[in-house]
Each structure stands twice: as C-alpha cells, then as structure tokens.
Amino acid sequence: MFKTRLLSGIVLVALALILIITGGNVLLFSTAVISLIGMFELYRIFHIEHTVAGIAGFLAAIVFYCNLKFAFIPDMMMFVIGFLVILMFIYVFSYPKYNTEQMLAAFFGVFYVAVMLSYVYQTRMLPQGTYTVWLIFLCSWGCDTCAYCVGMLCGKHKMTPKLSPKKSWEGAAGGIIGAALLGIIYGFVFQNAMGTTTEDIIAMAVICAVGAVISMIGDLTASAIKRNYEIKDYGKLIPGHGGILDRFDSVIFTAPVIFYLASYLIK
C-alpha cells in the first residue's frame, strides 16, 4: 500500500510539474478535466451524476472554463443566477424526481470543485504566476506533510475527535509553521528569478501560513462530507490516494486564497 501510494504521489508531482510549467491552454484544459472528474465523484454521492441536474452542472463548469479563456460573460453574477434559475427549472418541471438536497448538491458542486480549483490556472496566469502558483502546493501538500510528522511525534490534543481523530492541535501548528518556513525557503531560492524583496519573502511566509490554515479546513470539509455519507474515498482513480477530491481537497480551498493574497501582497 505504501509503495503504491508513493509511486502514485511521484506520478502526480511529475504531472503537476509538466502541466503547471507549461501553463496556458494546456493547464486550463487539464484543470477543467480534473474539475469535471471531481464533480462526477461528488455528484455520485448524491446520485445525480447521470441525471439532467448533473449534466447541467457539468455544462455550467464547461461554460465557466470557456469564459476564463474567452471572457464572454460580462458579469459573473449572471453566470451564478443563470445556473441557479436553470436548476430550479429542472427541479420544478421534473418534480418529484429530485429532492432539495440533490439540487443543492448540483449547485454546490460547480463552485466547490470547478470554480475554486480553477484558481490554480488563474494564479498561474498572474504576472509572477510562474512562481507564485507553487505556493498553492507548498501550503496544501507541505502543510499536510509537516502536520503529519509533528502530529506523529508529539500530537496529544485532538483537534476534531469525532471528524478526524488522528489530527491534533500540535500537528496543525506544525503544519502552519512548516508551510511558512517552506514559503521562506522557496522565496530565497527563487529570489533572483522572481526579483522579489525581503518584504515579498515575508509576504510569502504569511501567505503560506494562512494557506495552511485554509488547507486544513479544506481537508476537514472533504472528510465531513465523506463521513456524512459513510464512504471511505471519493473514488479509485489515483491508486493509494483515492479520487480527485481525496487528493485535491485542500488544494481546492487553498488555490483561491493564494490567488487573492498573492495579487495584493506580492508585487
């Protein structure tokens, strides 16, 4: 199991390197595909993956990603309201096929998975995005690794005993501090390439620390949904890791936070 997880992790890192370094349309398309797979995993829990409501969600995600490229929607509230109206149309005229929970899941899935994950691409497209985008993964996967190590060594006080019994406050602190340190190291290593100042590096440490907190919320959110519906993993796409949502649960939350913090804090 450990060998499988390790090999899958290496492949994931290699793919992330290729896609993010390439950027542009390749990253946009791959992020859209990953989002659709993640939505399918979520919709499957609510049994709407093959329904009209589910298809409406998938189409909304595709429209959203096309808009990132071609910018044909002048106001994103038009997209939000339009999608909601379409779902309510489906809900009303197919009644009583769907329950309210399923319609809420169809709406939620587009924004929880597709929109939030799109910020990986949007961060990559920032002026300093070639380098800034990696802060998303430093926060998410770096925090996870540091939290696990510190938690194993000295974790005593349970953070969410009913939701995730193995997570501790000590581990959480270790994850936040570890992510901040990774941000500082990353800033110094690429200081010349990025043209950043000491203030920018401090900003990276702050961004990574905040991102680490958010990444833990993302991880626990995914766990809460799984526990509510009594499933172990969202899928089996990634051997040893589960599905897309199992591996990208923290990235989904961290990406938009890093995008906005980096836009304002890193010059």
Secondary structure, DSSP 8 states (H G I E B T S, - for coil): -HHHHHHHHHHHHHHHHHHHHH-HHHHHHHHHHHHHHHHHHHHHHTT-TTSHHHHHHHHHHHHHHHHHHH---S-HHHHHHHHHHHHHHHHHHTTTSS-HHHHHHHHHHIIIIIIHHTHHHHHHTSTTHHHHTHHHHIIIIIHHHHHHHHHHHH--SEEETTTEEEEEHHHHHHHHHHHHHHHHHHHHHTHHHHT--HHHHHHHHHHHHHHHHHHHHHHHHHHHHHHHTT-S-S-SSBTTTBSHHHHHHHHHHHHHHHHHHHHHH--
